[in-house]
Each structure stands twice: as structure tokens, then as C-alpha cells.
């Protein structure tokens, strides 16, 4: 009983002291100290606005010479800061809203992306307007000078060598096309509209029945100006109507594709950066894609597709599928590229590390359409003998339609060998391997995928 009374008195005393502590003015908790009370600092609960102020370090990089580092400090919401710091402590530069750092091979410059102000982006989002765009800038590391590069859609350095900067301008907006037959003054709106299905003034669409014959080039976006700037000083060079470009790894040669209003000038070109000497590799009508350089920068592989017929000049339908892309190989000094053969566009070619062979993909040829065949009806048919259940077949349909089979082309012997086919679909060839190829096939075990892990036969 005495023990119980002592426990009750102890609890009562604790409650009295707690009441005195929390009864102080301002409601701050207190602690007893020699008969008096001392306020303790209160920690308020976190609010959502606090999260926006939390900052994180991102995008840390090191220059090729190891003397400079870059990193960004970004809040969860708001404008971040990009820092360039020389590791000996002699210089630190700050760029507001910077990011996306790419050091030049000589570690003297850096390309960065400058984001729009957070407040401007938020205002555009709330007003449902187009968001402001980021811009590109060039930073000189020795001085911290930041040069904004206006109206540039892509800027690039070579990967491992050279002191060049390529600036690819934005495509200028197309000028509005005037009507073929301007309406006479005083004509009514109905008269200006012309017959149904035609453009104002009675002019048909380009290539249509009432318009002038259109061309494929008329509907293309076209190229834009490419500026090549030597970072060591000197005059810059420009190339017109460039659709895409790439440096070789060492920064000695530039490949670019021209897309102009004249088909005869379109195609793939190679330029020696030191001298400006330019060699046309493949020019004239036709689409060039999947341009690939070997590591030495001496060989170029690319795909080329026959030109599409002009609108309004479509050939009559035939039962034979249209030809696809062909693979070509060009070596520096060659008068013209060498044709390797018909390939699939879904597998870009790639060189071995030493440039001795080329890997590419092929696909089964499209089956000719039977003459006078009725329009196909889309139905889903599934059989218990199918390896995959129907839902999985639907999910993988697009990938199966794009499936390719790996082939190897020995450049010195000019010989192609098919490494994969319907029975051995997946083949892995290392970039440095000349003798070993790893093939795998999951087809015998597709049914097990629905209830078990995947299995493969390897060879």
C-alpha cells in the first residue's frame, strides 16, 4: 500500500512539473533548473514548402586532363547553380541554372545547357503556354567567360581529340506559300475557298489534281547551316544545308549529310578538318542513314534507300514490295563506296574495334502481295501449340516485326556470312572478337515462360 502511494505521488509530481513547463508564456516547453525554468527551442513540423529548399549535388564530372571538375547544386524546386572548380583551388566559376556539362578534349572549354528560370517555366505551365526553351553556352575555363550560343539546335566537340567546335543552327521557319491563283479583289469568301477539297483560290494541294506537281523535297524539313569553329583561334568555316553530322573520335574528319532543295547536292560528305578538303561519298537522290565510322576514322558504313516517288507521281501499284535500304562501305581514298548488299534498317551497322569486320542485320524479305487479293481482315488467332500465350504475343508483336538476324562482313575478303536465322535467332559478337560467337535460342522453352523462368540453348 505504501509503495502504491509513493508511485501515485511520483506521477502527480511529474504532472505538476510538466504543467508548469507547458504553462509558460508562448507555450514553449521548459526544463526545471534549480527551482526555475529555462525555455527549450521548439522544432516545428516540416511543411511542403520546406521540401522545395532541399538541395542535392548532381552531375559531377572530371575534365580529361584531371585539372577541372564540374558539379551542380540544385534545389527540389527553383533555380540551380553549376560550378566549375580547378582542383588546385586557384579558380571557381559559377553559372546560374547551368547543367549538362561536356568538356572539350583539350580541357580548355566546356559546353553547357542553361535552363530557363523556374518562375518563367511555372508561369507558362499555369497559363498553358509553350514552355520556354533551354539555351546552349560555351564556357572558357581559364577565364570563366560564358558565351551564349543563339539559335543552335546542337553543339558538339570531337570525342577524344582535336580542338574544334561544331555549331548546328536551328532550321529557319518555312516561309508561307502564296496561293497559286491569288483571289481577285471583291470576291466573296465562298469564291475564295474554291471547289470543295481544294486550297483557297481553287488551287489544289502540291502534287494534287489542280496543283503543280509536288516533289518529295518540298515536304522535307531540310538542313541548316553548320559552323566549324577552331577553338585555338582562326577563321570559322560554314557548310550549308546540313541535316546531321558527326566527328570521328580523334577530331580529324567530319562526316555530314546534306539535305537541300536540289537533289543533286544531297548526300553524304567527308571533310578533313585541318585542310577543309571535302569528298562527296554518296550524292544525288536517295536517303542516307545510319552513318557509322570505325575507330580509326578511315572507314565509313552507311545505309542508302532509293528516293521516294514525288507526290502526284506515284507509280501504279504492283505485287512486288518496294526495295529497302542497301549497306555501303567507303574507305578514305576510294573513288566511290562499295555496295555490301540489302539489309534491314532496324539494325544499324557497327565496326569491329580493329576495323576488320562489319556487323549488320537482315530480315526476311517481304512476301509479294497476291494479285487481286482481297483486303486483309485483322483477327487474333491463338493455338495451344503456340509457344507464348496470346497476350504475350500481342505485347511482343512490334518487336517481332522489327526482328533482324545478325550477319558479319569480312572487309578484306569482301565476304558476308549469316550468323543468325530462324533457328538461332540471337547472336552476340564482341567488338574485339574474331573467332568466338555466342548464339542462344529460347524457342524450345517459350511455353515455360508463362509459369517458370526463361531458358535458352547456347551454342
C-alpha positions in Angstrom: 0.0 0.0 0.0 2.9 2.4 0.9 4.5 1.5 -2.4 1.4 2.4 -4.3 1.1 5.7 -2.5 4.7 6.6 -3.4 4.0 5.8 -7.1 0.9 8.0 -7.2 2.8 10.9 -5.5 5.6 10.5 -8.1 3.2 10.6 -11.0 1.4 13.6 -9.6 4.7 15.4 -9.1 5.7 14.7 -12.7 2.4 16.0 -14.0 2.7 19.2 -11.9 6.2 19.9 -13.3 5.0 19.2 -16.9 2.1 21.6 -16.4 4.4 24.3 -15.2 6.7 23.7 -18.1 4.0 23.9 -20.8 2.2 26.7 -19.0 4.8 29.3 -19.7 4.0 32.3 -22.0 4.3 31.4 -25.6 3.7 27.7 -25.0 7.4 26.7 -25.3 8.4 23.5 -23.4 10.7 24.2 -20.4 13.0 22.3 -18.1 13.4 22.7 -14.3 16.8 24.1 -13.3 17.4 24.9 -9.6 13.8 25.9 -8.9 13.5 27.9 -12.1 12.5 27.2 -15.7 14.6 27.6 -18.9 12.8 27.5 -22.3 13.8 24.8 -24.8 13.9 25.6 -28.5 10.9 24.1 -30.3 11.2 22.3 -33.6 8.2 22.9 -35.8 6.8 20.2 -38.1 8.0 20.1 -41.7 5.9 21.8 -44.3 5.7 21.1 -48.0 7.5 24.4 -48.7 10.5 23.1 -46.8 11.0 20.2 -49.3 11.5 22.7 -52.2 14.5 24.2 -50.4 16.4 20.9 -50.0 19.4 20.8 -52.3 21.4 18.0 -53.9 24.6 17.7 -55.7 24.3 16.2 -59.2 26.3 15.7 -62.5 29.8 15.6 -61.1 32.4 15.3 -63.9 36.1 15.5 -64.4 37.9 17.0 -67.3 40.2 14.8 -69.5 43.4 16.4 -68.0 42.1 15.9 -64.5 42.5 19.5 -63.6 38.9 20.7 -63.6 35.7 19.3 -62.0 32.1 20.4 -62.5 29.0 19.8 -60.4 25.6 21.3 -60.0 23.7 22.1 -56.8 20.0 22.0 -57.4 17.0 22.6 -55.1 14.0 20.4 -55.4 12.1 23.4 -56.8 13.8 26.5 -58.1 16.9 27.6 -60.0 20.1 25.6 -59.5 23.8 26.6 -59.8 26.6 25.0 -61.8 30.1 25.2 -60.6 33.5 24.7 -62.3 36.3 24.2 -59.9 40.0 23.9 -60.5 41.3 21.1 -58.3 44.4 23.0 -57.2 41.9 25.6 -55.7 43.0 28.5 -57.8 39.7 29.1 -59.6 36.0 28.5 -59.2 33.3 29.7 -61.6 29.5 29.7 -61.1 26.8 29.6 -63.8 23.2 30.2 -62.9 20.8 27.4 -64.0 23.6 25.5 -65.8 23.9 21.8 -66.4 24.7 19.1 -69.0 28.4 19.7 -69.0 30.6 18.4 -71.9 34.3 19.1 -71.6 36.4 19.7 -74.7 39.1 17.0 -75.4 41.8 19.6 -74.6 40.1 20.5 -71.3 40.1 24.2 -72.2 36.3 24.7 -72.8 33.0 23.2 -71.8 29.6 23.2 -73.4 26.7 23.5 -71.1 22.9 23.8 -71.1 21.3 26.8 -69.4 17.7 26.1 -68.2 15.0 28.8 -68.3 14.1 30.4 -65.0 12.0 28.2 -62.8 9.5 31.1 -62.3 9.1 31.5 -66.1 8.5 27.8 -66.6 5.9 27.7 -63.8 4.1 30.7 -65.2 4.0 29.1 -68.7 2.7 25.8 -67.2 -0.1 27.5 -65.3 -1.1 29.6 -68.3 -0.9 26.5 -70.5 1.6 28.2 -72.8 4.6 26.7 -74.5 7.4 26.3 -72.0 10.5 28.5 -72.5 13.4 26.6 -74.1 16.8 25.9 -72.7 19.9 27.5 -74.3 23.4 26.3 -75.1 26.5 28.1 -73.9 30.3 27.8 -74.2 32.4 28.3 -71.0 36.1 29.2 -71.3 37.6 27.5 -68.2 40.7 29.7 -68.0 38.6 32.9 -67.5 35.1 31.7 -66.6 33.7 33.6 -69.6 30.3 32.3 -70.7 29.2 32.7 -74.3 25.6 32.1 -75.1 25.1 30.3 -78.5 22.0 31.7 -80.0 19.6 29.6 -82.2 21.7 26.4 -82.0 20.0 23.0 -82.1 23.2 21.0 -81.5 26.7 21.8 -80.4 29.5 19.2 -80.2 33.2 18.6 -79.7 35.1 15.6 -81.0 35.2 12.8 -78.6 38.9 12.3 -77.9 41.0 14.8 -79.9 41.1 17.9 -81.9 40.2 21.5 -81.0 37.0 22.0 -82.9 33.5 23.1 -82.0 30.6 22.3 -84.4 27.5 24.5 -84.1 24.4 23.3 -86.0 21.9 26.1 -86.5 18.2 25.7 -86.0 16.2 25.2 -89.2 14.7 28.5 -90.2 10.9 28.6 -90.2 9.4 27.9 -93.6 8.0 30.9 -95.4 4.3 30.8 -96.1 3.5 29.5 -99.6 1.4 32.1 -101.6 -1.7 30.7 -103.3 -1.2 29.6 -106.9 -4.1 31.8 -108.1 -4.4 34.9 -105.8 -8.1 35.9 -105.4 -9.3 38.9 -107.3 -10.4 42.0 -105.3 -14.0 41.9 -104.3 -14.5 38.1 -104.5 -16.7 36.5 -101.8 -15.4 34.2 -99.1 -17.1 31.3 -100.8 -15.4 32.2 -104.1 -12.0 32.4 -102.4 -12.4 28.9 -100.9 -12.8 27.4 -104.3 -14.3 24.0 -105.0 -14.6 21.5 -102.1 -11.3 19.7 -101.2 -9.1 22.4 -102.7 -7.0 25.2 -101.3 -8.0 28.8 -101.2 -8.2 30.3 -104.7 -9.1 27.0 -106.2 -5.5 25.7 -106.1 -5.1 22.0 -105.2 -2.5 20.7 -102.8 1.0 20.3 -104.2 1.0 17.3 -106.4 -2.8 17.2 -106.4 -5.1 17.3 -109.4 -5.3 21.1 -109.5 -1.8 22.0 -108.3 1.6 21.9 -109.7 3.4 18.5 -109.4 4.9 18.3 -106.0 8.3 16.8 -105.1 9.5 14.9 -102.1 12.0 17.6 -101.3 9.2 20.1 -101.0 7.7 18.4 -97.9 11.1 17.8 -96.2 12.3 20.0 -93.3 15.6 20.5 -95.0 19.1 21.2 -93.5 20.6 24.2 -91.8 23.9 25.9 -91.6 26.8 24.1 -89.8 29.6 26.3 -88.4 33.0 24.8 -87.6 34.9 26.9 -85.2 38.6 26.2 -84.3 39.0 26.6 -80.6 42.6 27.6 -80.9 41.7 30.7 -82.8 41.3 31.3 -86.5 38.5 31.7 -89.0 35.4 29.6 -88.8 34.1 27.6 -91.7 30.4 27.1 -92.6 28.6 24.4 -94.6 25.1 25.0 -95.8 22.0 22.7 -95.7 23.4 20.2 -93.2 20.9 17.7 -91.8 23.2 15.8 -89.4 26.9 15.5 -88.7 29.4 13.6 -86.6 33.2 13.8 -85.8 35.5 10.9 -85.9 36.9 10.1 -82.4 40.2 11.8 -82.9 38.7 15.0 -84.3 40.5 14.8 -87.7 37.5 14.2 -90.0 33.9 15.3 -90.1 31.0 13.4 -91.8 27.8 15.3 -92.7 24.6 14.7 -94.6 23.3 17.5 -96.8 19.5 17.9 -97.3 18.9 20.8 -99.7 16.3 21.9 -102.3 18.4 20.4 -105.0 18.6 16.6 -105.0 21.9 16.6 -106.9 23.6 18.2 -103.9 22.0 15.9 -101.3 24.0 13.1 -99.8 26.9 12.1 -97.5 30.2 14.1 -97.4 33.6 13.8 -95.6 35.6 16.8 -94.6 39.2 16.9 -93.5 39.2 19.4 -90.7 42.8 20.6 -90.9 42.6 21.4 -94.6 38.9 21.8 -95.4 39.2 19.2 -98.2 35.8 17.8 -98.8 35.0 14.5 -100.5 31.5 13.5 -101.7 30.9 9.9 -100.6 27.3 9.3 -101.9 25.3 12.1 -103.5 22.2 12.5 -105.6 18.6 11.4 -104.9 18.1 8.9 -102.1 18.1 8.8 -98.4 21.3 8.2 -96.4 21.0 7.0 -92.8 22.8 5.0 -90.0 26.3 6.6 -90.8 29.0 4.8 -88.8 32.7 5.4 -88.5 35.3 2.9 -87.5 37.6 3.7 -84.5 40.5 4.8 -86.7 38.2 7.2 -88.7 39.3 5.6 -92.0 36.2 3.6 -92.9 32.5 4.7 -93.2 29.5 2.4 -93.4 26.0 3.7 -94.1 22.6 2.7 -95.4 21.0 4.2 -98.5 17.4 3.9 -99.6 16.1 4.7 -103.2 14.3 8.0 -103.5 10.6 8.1 -102.7 8.4 9.0 -105.7 7.2 12.5 -105.8 3.7 13.2 -104.6 1.3 13.1 -107.5 3.7 10.9 -109.4 3.1 7.6 -107.6 3.7 4.6 -109.8 0.9 2.1 -110.3 0.6 -0.5 -107.5 2.5 -3.7 -108.1 2.6 -7.1 -106.3 6.4 -6.7 -105.7 7.4 -5.0 -102.4 9.4 -1.8 -102.8 13.2 -2.3 -102.3 14.6 -1.4 -98.9 18.0 0.0 -97.8 21.3 -1.2 -99.0 24.5 -1.2 -97.0 27.6 0.6 -98.4 31.2 0.8 -97.2 33.6 3.6 -98.0 37.3 3.8 -97.2 39.3 7.0 -97.4 40.8 7.4 -100.8 38.1 5.3 -102.5 36.6 6.8 -105.6 33.1 5.5 -104.7 31.6 3.4 -101.9 31.4 -0.4 -102.1 27.9 -2.0 -102.0 27.6 -4.8 -99.4 24.0 -5.8 -100.0 20.4 -5.5 -99.0 20.0 -5.0 -95.2 17.4 -4.2 -92.6 17.0 -0.6 -91.4 16.3 -1.9 -87.9 19.9 -2.9 -87.1 22.5 -0.1 -87.7 25.9 -1.4 -88.9 28.8 -1.4 -86.5 32.6 -2.0 -87.0 34.9 -4.2 -85.0 37.3 -2.4 -82.8 40.2 -3.0 -85.3 38.0 -2.3 -88.3 38.5 -5.8 -89.8 34.8 -6.7 -90.0 31.4 -5.1 -90.0 28.2 -6.4 -88.4 24.8 -5.7 -89.8 21.2 -7.1 -89.7 19.0 -8.7 -92.3 15.3 -9.6 -92.2 13.1 -12.0 -94.2 12.1 -10.4 -97.5 8.5 -9.2 -97.6 6.2 -11.6 -99.3 4.7 -10.4 -102.6 1.1 -9.5 -102.5 -1.1 -11.9 -104.4 -2.7 -10.4 -107.5 -6.4 -9.3 -106.9 -6.2 -10.4 -103.3 -9.0 -9.1 -101.0 -8.3 -6.6 -98.3 -6.9 -8.5 -95.2 -9.1 -8.8 -92.1 -7.4 -8.3 -88.8 -8.2 -11.3 -86.5 -6.4 -12.8 -83.4 -5.7 -16.5 -83.7 -4.1 -18.5 -80.9 -3.3 -22.2 -80.8 -2.3 -24.4 -77.9 0.8 -25.2 -79.9 2.0 -21.6 -79.7 4.9 -21.0 -77.5 3.6 -17.8 -76.0 0.1 -17.1 -74.8 -1.9 -14.6 -76.9 -1.4 -11.6 -74.6 2.3 -12.0 -74.7 2.3 -12.4 -78.5 0.4 -9.0 -78.7 2.9 -7.3 -76.4 5.9 -8.6 -78.4 4.3 -8.2 -81.9 6.1 -4.9 -82.6 9.5 -6.3 -81.5 9.0 -9.4 -83.6 8.1 -7.3 -86.7 11.4 -5.5 -86.3 13.5 -8.6 -85.6 16.7 -8.8 -87.5 19.3 -11.6 -88.0 23.0 -10.8 -87.4 25.4 -11.0 -90.3 29.2 -10.4 -90.5 31.1 -8.9 -93.4 34.8 -9.5 -93.6 36.1 -6.3 -95.2 39.4 -7.6 -96.5 37.9 -10.7 -98.2 34.6 -8.9 -99.1 32.7 -11.9 -97.8 29.4 -12.0 -95.9 28.3 -14.8 -93.5 24.9 -15.1 -91.9 25.4 -15.8 -88.1 21.7 -16.0 -87.1 18.5 -17.3 -88.7 15.0 -18.5 -87.6 16.6 -21.5 -85.8 19.3 -19.5 -84.0 17.8 -16.0 -83.5 20.1 -14.3 -81.0 23.8 -13.9 -81.6 26.4 -12.0 -79.6 29.6 -10.9 -81.2 32.1 -8.9 -79.3 33.7 -5.8 -80.9 37.1 -7.3 -80.4 36.3 -11.0 -81.1 37.4 -12.5 -84.4 36.8 -16.2 -83.7 34.1 -16.5 -81.0 30.4 -16.0 -81.4 27.8 -16.8 -78.8 24.4 -17.9 -80.0 21.3 -18.6 -78.0 17.8 -19.8 -78.8 14.7 -19.6 -76.4 12.2 -21.1 -78.9 12.1 -24.6 -77.4 11.2 -23.2 -74.0 8.7 -20.4 -74.8 5.7 -22.3 -73.2 7.5 -22.4 -69.9 7.8 -18.6 -69.7 4.1 -18.4 -68.6 4.8 -20.3 -65.3 8.6 -20.6 -65.0 11.8 -18.7 -65.6 13.2 -18.4 -69.1 15.6 -21.0 -70.6 17.8 -20.9 -73.6 20.0 -23.3 -75.6 23.5 -21.9 -76.2 26.0 -22.7 -78.9 
